[in-house]
Amino acid sequence: MGAGKTSVGRKLSRKLRMNFYDLDSEVERAEGLSVSEIFEAEGEESFRQKETEMLAILSQKTSPAVISTGGGAVLRQQNREIMETSGEVFYLRADIDTLWNRVRSDKGRPLLHVKDPRAEFYELFMKRKDIYELSPHVVFTNDMSISEVADKIVGMLE
């Protein structure tokens, strides 16, 4: 959350001349509801199932594409397997304080609609960190622009 997955994904897809899909946006489009509305009406588990189903659909497209997943997508082993077997996987890594500063005023984050959002953010980060670190490609983004991150990924792909 806050790593720049969607922004970098868009920029990267333009540089690579590939289609771009934001997993959250694709779930929203298919369901006719925002991620927050799905969380509120059906709960996180229902959203995660919809996310997995959409990831499977997108990964089977015949044209190469850049897919930006939500930060929680990696929590499911099935999602990690889909990602690993369908293309290159990149973890956009930033230190936790940088990430918090990027997301703290974003009201569209359903997992942060709690009494102490900063504590929840830190807990989520720590819960996901070890899984993120399994990624074959890690890009440190703390002091990089969106273009610089996309250029670094292009370089890693060459």
Contacts in CASP RR format, 6 or more apart in sequence:
PFRMAT RR
TARGET T0000
AUTHOR 0000-0000-0000
METHOD contacts of the structure
MODEL  1
MGAGKTSVGRKLSRKLRMNFYDLDSEVERAEGLSVSEIFEAEGEESFRQK
ETEMLAILSQKTSPAVISTGGGAVLRQQNREIMETSGEVFYLRADIDTLW
NRVRSDKGRPLLHVKDPRAEFYELFMKRKDIYELSPHVVFTNDMSISEVA
DKIVGMLE
1 70 0 8 1.000
1 71 0 8 1.000
1 99 0 8 1.000
1 103 0 8 1.000
1 109 0 8 1.000
1 111 0 8 1.000
1 121 0 8 1.000
1 124 0 8 1.000
1 125 0 8 1.000
2 94 0 8 1.000
2 99 0 8 1.000
2 102 0 8 1.000
2 103 0 8 1.000
3 71 0 8 1.000
3 92 0 8 1.000
3 93 0 8 1.000
3 94 0 8 1.000
3 99 0 8 1.000
3 141 0 8 1.000
4 92 0 8 1.000
4 102 0 8 1.000
4 141 0 8 1.000
4 146 0 8 1.000
4 149 0 8 1.000
5 68 0 8 1.000
5 69 0 8 1.000
5 70 0 8 1.000
5 71 0 8 1.000
5 92 0 8 1.000
6 22 0 8 1.000
6 24 0 8 1.000
6 68 0 8 1.000
7 146 0 8 1.000
8 68 0 8 1.000
8 92 0 8 1.000
8 141 0 8 1.000
8 146 0 8 1.000
8 149 0 8 1.000
8 150 0 8 1.000
8 153 0 8 1.000
9 20 0 8 1.000
9 66 0 8 1.000
9 68 0 8 1.000
9 150 0 8 1.000
10 20 0 8 1.000
10 68 0 8 1.000
11 146 0 8 1.000
11 147 0 8 1.000
11 149 0 8 1.000
11 150 0 8 1.000
12 20 0 8 1.000
12 66 0 8 1.000
12 150 0 8 1.000
12 153 0 8 1.000
12 154 0 8 1.000
13 19 0 8 1.000
13 20 0 8 1.000
13 65 0 8 1.000
13 66 0 8 1.000
14 20 0 8 1.000
15 150 0 8 1.000
15 151 0 8 1.000
15 154 0 8 1.000
16 64 0 8 1.000
16 66 0 8 1.000
16 154 0 8 1.000
16 157 0 8 1.000
18 63 0 8 1.000
18 64 0 8 1.000
18 65 0 8 1.000
18 66 0 8 1.000
19 61 0 8 1.000
19 63 0 8 1.000
19 64 0 8 1.000
19 65 0 8 1.000
19 66 0 8 1.000
20 65 0 8 1.000
20 66 0 8 1.000
20 67 0 8 1.000
20 68 0 8 1.000
21 58 0 8 1.000
21 65 0 8 1.000
21 66 0 8 1.000
21 67 0 8 1.000
21 68 0 8 1.000
22 67 0 8 1.000
22 68 0 8 1.000
23 51 0 8 1.000
23 54 0 8 1.000
23 55 0 8 1.000
23 58 0 8 1.000
23 67 0 8 1.000
23 68 0 8 1.000
23 69 0 8 1.000
23 70 0 8 1.000
23 73 0 8 1.000
24 35 0 8 1.000
24 51 0 8 1.000
24 70 0 8 1.000
26 54 0 8 1.000
26 58 0 8 1.000
27 35 0 8 1.000
27 38 0 8 1.000
27 47 0 8 1.000
27 50 0 8 1.000
27 51 0 8 1.000
27 54 0 8 1.000
28 34 0 8 1.000
28 35 0 8 1.000
28 38 0 8 1.000
30 50 0 8 1.000
30 54 0 8 1.000
31 38 0 8 1.000
31 50 0 8 1.000
33 41 0 8 1.000
34 108 0 8 1.000
35 47 0 8 1.000
35 108 0 8 1.000
35 110 0 8 1.000
36 108 0 8 1.000
36 110 0 8 1.000
36 113 0 8 1.000
38 46 0 8 1.000
38 47 0 8 1.000
38 50 0 8 1.000
39 47 0 8 1.000
39 110 0 8 1.000
39 111 0 8 1.000
40 110 0 8 1.000
44 111 0 8 1.000
48 72 0 8 1.000
48 75 0 8 1.000
48 76 0 8 1.000
51 69 0 8 1.000
51 70 0 8 1.000
51 73 0 8 1.000
51 79 0 8 1.000
52 76 0 8 1.000
52 78 0 8 1.000
52 79 0 8 1.000
52 82 0 8 1.000
55 67 0 8 1.000
55 69 0 8 1.000
55 73 0 8 1.000
55 79 0 8 1.000
55 82 0 8 1.000
55 83 0 8 1.000
56 82 0 8 1.000
58 65 0 8 1.000
58 67 0 8 1.000
59 67 0 8 1.000
59 82 0 8 1.000
59 83 0 8 1.000
59 85 0 8 1.000
59 86 0 8 1.000
59 87 0 8 1.000
60 86 0 8 1.000
69 79 0 8 1.000
69 83 0 8 1.000
71 128 0 8 1.000
72 128 0 8 1.000
73 79 0 8 1.000
73 83 0 8 1.000
74 80 0 8 1.000
74 83 0 8 1.000
74 128 0 8 1.000
74 131 0 8 1.000
74 132 0 8 1.000
75 128 0 8 1.000
75 131 0 8 1.000
80 131 0 8 1.000
80 134 0 8 1.000
83 89 0 8 1.000
88 136 0 8 1.000
88 137 0 8 1.000
88 157 0 8 1.000
89 135 0 8 1.000
89 136 0 8 1.000
89 137 0 8 1.000
90 135 0 8 1.000
90 137 0 8 1.000
90 138 0 8 1.000
90 139 0 8 1.000
90 153 0 8 1.000
90 156 0 8 1.000
91 132 0 8 1.000
91 133 0 8 1.000
91 135 0 8 1.000
91 137 0 8 1.000
91 138 0 8 1.000
91 139 0 8 1.000
92 139 0 8 1.000
92 141 0 8 1.000
92 149 0 8 1.000
93 132 0 8 1.000
93 138 0 8 1.000
93 139 0 8 1.000
93 140 0 8 1.000
93 141 0 8 1.000
94 102 0 8 1.000
94 140 0 8 1.000
94 141 0 8 1.000
94 142 0 8 1.000
95 142 0 8 1.000
96 122 0 8 1.000
96 125 0 8 1.000
98 142 0 8 1.000
99 121 0 8 1.000
99 125 0 8 1.000
100 118 0 8 1.000
100 121 0 8 1.000
100 122 0 8 1.000
103 109 0 8 1.000
103 112 0 8 1.000
103 121 0 8 1.000
104 117 0 8 1.000
104 118 0 8 1.000
104 121 0 8 1.000
106 112 0 8 1.000
111 120 0 8 1.000
111 124 0 8 1.000
112 120 0 8 1.000
112 121 0 8 1.000
114 120 0 8 1.000
137 153 0 8 1.000
137 156 0 8 1.000
139 149 0 8 1.000
139 152 0 8 1.000
139 153 0 8 1.000
139 156 0 8 1.000
141 149 0 8 1.000
144 152 0 8 1.000
END
